[in-house]
């Protein structure tokens, strides 16, 4: 448990009620749906999940690298944020468990 507390203490806690984050949320949502005026897209329009929008807007506004294991943010890479995708198979063992930062989970 102590190791988990050490890891969590390194994370930034961001207030998503900041006006800049709310504006970024709206812009990213509109862009993802292919409806942002003056900004052409090269991807199929999509509706992002609300939590993913908050995550993307926060990372974009605070200029943070977004680390993920899925492709939900790929269309935002470089336009709105810097993305790093992690392949969990690199961390799995023969029993299907993953280990990262010294923590094990299934």
Buried (B, 14 or more C-beta within 10 A) or exposed (E): EEEEEEEEEEEEEBEEEBEEBBEBBEBBBEBBEBEBEEEEBEEEEEEBEEEBBBBBBBBBBBEBEBEBEEEBBEBBEEEBBBBEEEEEEEBEEEEEEBEEEEEEEE
